[in-house]
């Protein structure tokens, strides 16, 4: 039988939903209206703001804050101290809560440690954002980006292996169940 494990130092506000098998470690705060899926792991000092949605099987490492407007799909990895924003032009003296922008991290994506994801962007399915990167634009499915600002560095498969494509656009990869095709600067996956 599955359970939810919450360290006693963490705060879970009334009205937050947490799925079975999820583990919440030290000094976390899960806000009212947030939804965390099944079998997730939230490391030390994670903050989840009101109305944030976290899918199933998500691993959130230490010191990550998910502010309102951030949505995380299934099986995403968020590295230690990665940062999300939700306002394009922040000012302390101006209340811009009505201007929160959405940020979507799609299924299977991985965000490296200390990466910064500026709001109003999407990180595509199984994309890989290198540690310390500053993402200022949306990242495509299976795209590898790194640097400040983050730039295209190649393509990866759903397991994180770098893809190399032949002259016909097919990835030369030994896994016979997953095939990858590069067309119009986007990667399509085919599963046998």
Order of alpha helices (4+ residues) and beta strands (2+ residues): beta-beta-beta-beta-beta-beta-beta-beta-beta-beta-beta-beta-beta-beta-beta-beta-beta-beta-beta-beta-beta-beta-beta-beta
